[in-house]
């Protein structure tokens, strides 16, 4: 059943009106899940699910920037995703390259800086080159930082941080007594990003899937049954409205917060 465009636009405006621009998450992270199931439900190849998922990426990135979100991190490809069939991985890498080429104008027009985290050395050289090019060409943009988690796994990230800190302790660069949350933060891939305030996962799954485990310690979690290719601006707005209705206590009591 087709949705009346006028009704859809009115619904968007009504949702935006409910959002308090002074209480936006400083760092929004999204686990973009459901591309394959979306394609399967429609009798399509999984590749078409991933391709349609890129349309949702564009909508969400532009909408988040317009709202005033300062940091958006998208889980684009995990370390575990390398275990998928080679054909699907190859398609995903080609899609990554094409998306980076095609979305450069969108990033530039919206004053968005691209950043990436993960074990990027595992990416094909062509993907690494394209990624580096877009990162360099958007490095002076200031409206929002878009971070792509590519070949990313939080456990691997933490292991890497532990090794780096241990090496510095061994070489008397850091005292073992000086190790605290700040020191650990400085050795994570996300060292230049604030902790996550809101984590969204699409497709109805209720797990974190090895994503930003340290950084989401006090994040609000929002799960939706909407498959990623169907996730639109309205879904983003509803997630933020839900976030703003919650009381974030960080271990304190309600009375202390008030």
C-alpha angles and dihedrals in degrees: 000000000000118000117230106248092219091052091047091051092048090050091052092050092048091052093047089051089059093055118098105219089200092061104049121140108260089212122030119186127189133196100207102209135165107050093124095046091047090056093044092052089055095044091247134133115270089242090066089054090056091045092053089046089065089064090059089049091058094047094048095044093051093043093049091050093049091050091053102254106161100199129028122178121190124196097225104160129001130208087248091055089073085075092065120104111295092239092057092046091050090050091049092051092050089047090051092053093047093046092052090051094045098044099049090093091049091052092047095046091050095043091241123158118215121221132168138204133191140063092317094172088077092062118097112270091245091055092046091051094049092046093050090049095054092043090053094046093051099039094109095051113112111180097087139349113229112198121194114204102213125175082355130160123167095214090053089048092052092046089052090050092049091051092049093048092045091053091052091049090050090053094045093246092121127028113230088230089058094062110114138137091288093055092049092048090053091058099048125095087247095056091130095048131080120240116282114268099184129023118192124193122187132203099050097277116136105207139095097227097209094303123146093327094170095040097053095055091123101016122132110242122220121186123188131181091221111116113235098250088055094047107113140169092282091057091052091049092050091052092052092047089053089049092052092052092059126092110232106205103165090209096317128111124259090250092056092051092050 
